[in-house]
Amino acid sequence: MEKYFFEAFEGLSRLAPGSKASTLKAISMFNRSKEDPIRILDIGCGNGIHSMLLAQEFPNASVIAIDNHGPFIKHLNETAKKYGLSDRVTGKCMSMFEMPFKESSFDLIWSEDAIYIAGFEKGLRDWKKYLKKDGYLICSEISWITNTPSEEISAYWNEDYPFIDTIENKIKQIERAGYQYQSHFILPVTDWTDHYYTPLQNNLNQMKKKYKDNEVAKQVIDELQTEIDMYHKYSHEYSYVFYSMTK
């Protein structure tokens, strides 16, 4: 089944909702000089599109980017070499649950569309030890943007990711985990549609023709199609939200 998931995302520049503009906006939430010689940890970096932007925006930073899918890390390291960033950007294939880094090692922990894997509150608690005093954690997390979500989408998300919650409650979770909340913003609809679901839908359409008699592939296709259809129906009720906080 896993191979069909990766085929669905083949060729996509982004593996989740987002855009260069939103990543840059989130980077601006880091209230330090961009010229500082900082250390950044990008957790769940995927193919490294965010990691490259971080390295470009912070010219004196060193970036360690981790993901547990080897081909993504291979692509990331090749991209870093292509753009002359290999001395500052290092991709490592590892699980976010088995990070070997020393405590108080990083000025900024970044996680775009990935903290849900750990669970928002657990990720915040587990990762805090790796931050220096006054270090920043900036991450995006799926959140309700209404206090009264519709029954259908509420049931869908509570089955898929029961940790979804309102922005107000996410901020309370940040503070409960021992951080000082700084700011947040909601990803625009185009981050979901133009930059993510449109190319994903094109891949799914091709796979529907290719695998019309393959039940395992059809299961993957149906799961992703449902996700897309749900967003188009309920885009006004939930989104990824970038949160910025300090230790």
Secondary structure, 3 states (H helix, E strand, C coil): CHHHHHHHCCCCCCCCCCCHHHHHHHHCCCCCCCCCCCEEEEECCCCCHHHHHHHHHCCCCEEEEEECCHHHHHHHHHHHHHCCCCCCEEEEECCCCCCCCCCCCEEEEEECCCHHHCCHHHHHHHHHHHEEEEEEEEEEEEEECCCCCCHHHHHHHHHHCCCCEEHHHHHHHHHHCCCEEEEEEECCHHHHHHHHHHHHHHHHHHHHHHCCCCHHHHHHHHHHHHHHHHHHHHCCCEEEEEEEEEC
